[in-house]
Amino acid sequence: MTPQLRVYVPPHPLIKHWLAVARDAATPSVLFRSAITELGRWLTYEAAREWLPTVEMMVQSPLDSCPGTVINPEIPVAVVPILRAGLGLLEGAQSLLPLASIYHLGIVRNEETLEPSCYLNKLPEKFDPQTRVLITDPMLATGGSMMFAMAELTRRGVDPSLTRIVSVVAAPPALQKLSAAYPGLNVYTAIIDEVVNNQGYIVPGLGDAGDRIFGT
């Protein structure tokens, strides 16, 4: 069967709540930052289903031995926040994946051409092919930054089918590009907004997530 991009919009009430808080233009920066952290936590929780590798073992309870399932420590897990806004989701993701390696990738978009360029790349030269990679970026609008990130990751041996993207708001242009180039990907987002304006912003979206996270 031909793989295809899968987009999940979990119907969790906490995801809906924190999305509403983040959408509100009246939300102050400190509360917006908390909302993005919580969205990172709950969307990562959903993304980890059937993604984290596990092994079976026997454990000794206070009364008897019994079978148990634990995360396989031999399979690497990596989180790649797309700077700078992806840092807002990182704290929530890292709270659930405390042993994951963190690799920063800084991408900036030209506001006139909307083309991405990289100003910081801390990815390793080569990933273990079994590595589970979680990418965090609050907004999937035109798809330029995420396409750049995926090109860098796959060039270093990352398997798109073992990769999960966590975003707050996604839009069709980005999803269509990712689907065409990386059909094995899985995207977890709080909502899909249909409109991307001429400036490359999702409408209604969140506004500039980086500015709102860092109060700039």
N, C-alpha and C positions, 0 to 999 in steps of 0.2 A: 504494500500500500504506500502511495506517495505521501511523504510527510507534508504537513501544512502548518502554518503559524496558528497557534492557539492563543486566544486572548481571554483571560478570565477577569470578570468583574464580580468579586465576592460580595454576596448580599449580607455581609455582617453588619449589624447595627452600629458597632463602634467605628467601623470604616465610614459608614454614612455620616455619623455624627461628626467625626473629625474632618471629613471633607467639607461639611457645611461650615464648620468653624473656619477652615482655611479659605474657603471661597469668599467669606464676608470681608468686604473692603474695610470695615470698621475694626477688624481684629488687629490688636497691636502686635508688633514684631515678636515680643516675648511669647505671646500666646500662639501666634502663627507658627513659631519655631516648635512649640510643644505639639501642635497639631500635626506637623510634618513628621516629627519623631514618632508619634503614635501611629500614623499611617505607615511609616516604615516598618514598625514593629508588626502590625497586624497583616499587612500585605506580605511581609516576609514569612510570617506564620503560614499563610495560605500557600505561598510559593514552595515552601519546604515539604509539602505533602508529596509523598512518593518520589522525592527528589534526593533527599539526603540518604546516602547508602547506609544500610544497617547490617548487623551480624547477630546471629543467635548465640546465646551462651547460657550456662547454668549459673544461677546466683543462689546464695545461701541466705534465706530469710531467718529471722530469729527462731522460727519453729521448724523449718524444713527447707530443702533445696527445691528450686523450681526453675523453669526456663524463663529467659528474659531476652529482650531485644534492645541493643544499644547502637548508637551511631558508630560506624566503622571508622576508627581513628587513622587507618592507613590510606583512606581516600581523601585527597586534598580538597579543601573548600576555600574559595576566594570570593571576596567582595570587592567590586570595582565601582567606587563612587565617581560620577562624572562631575568634576569641579565646575562651578563651586556649589551649585544648588544641590547636587547629589549628596553633599555632606549632611544636609538636613535629614535625609532618610537613613544615613549611615548609623546613627546612634541606635535607632530602633532595630535595625537589622542586626547590628553587632551584639545587641543584648540577647538575641536568640542564637547567634552563631559566634560565641565568644572565642572559639579556637580558629576561626577563619583568618586567613591572611588578607590584609587590606592593601590594594594596589591603586594608587591615585592616578587619575587620568584627567588632565585639564584641557578643556575644549572651549573655545570662544567662537561666537558666531559674528560674522561681519554683518552689521545692521543694514547695510545697503544691498549687498549681494545675497545675504542669508547663508553664505558658504561657511563651513566650519574650518577652524585651524587649531592646531594643538600647541599649547604652550608648556605643558608638563606631561611627561610620560614615564611613570614609574612601574610599568609592566615588566615582568621578567622576559628574557629573550625566548624562553621556551617553557610552556606549561606541561605538566603531566597530562597525557591525553584523557585520564579519568577525572580530571579536576572539575568539580561543580563550581560554576561561576554565577554569582548574583551581581547584576549591574543595577545601580540606583541612579535615577534621574527623574525629578518630579514631573517634567513635562516632555511628552513625545508629540511634538508639533509637526514640523516639516520633516523630521527624521534625519536631518543632516548629521547632528552630533552622534546619534546612536549608530548610524551607518558607519561613521568614522570609527567609533569604538569597536564595533563588531569586526570591521576589517583588520584593526590592530590585533584583536584577540585571536581571530581565526588564523591570522598569519603566524601567530605564536603557538598554534596547536590546539586551541580551544575548540571543543565540539559544540556547535550550536544547539544540538539536542539536549546537552547537559547544562545549558545556560538558561537562566531565568532573568527577566527584566522586571524590575519593580518601579512603577511610576505612579503618580497621583492622578494625572489627567492625560489621556491619550487622544489622538485625533487620526482620522482616516489617512491623510497623506503619509504620516510616519508608518502606520501599520501596513499600508500597501507596499511601501518600499521594503520594509523588513520581511514581509511575506514573500515577495518576489526573490529576494536575495538569500534569505535564511529561513526556509520553510519549516525547519525543525524547532524553531524558537518557541518559547512560551513567555507571554507577557501577562503580568498581573497589575491591574490598575483599578483605582477607585471608581473611575467613570470614563466614558468615551464622549467627548464633545465633538460635534460635527464640523464646526467652523474654525478655520485658520485664516486670520486677516492678512492684509498685504504686508504687514510688518512681521509676519511669522508668529504672531501670538494666537494662542487658542482662545476662542470666545465661547462661553463666558470665562472658562479657565480659572486661573488664580492671579493673573497679573504676572509681574516679574518675580518668580519664586525666590531667586537668589537675593534680590534687593529686600524682599519682605522677610526672609530668614535672618539676614545679617543687619537689617535696619539701615541700609544705605540708600 
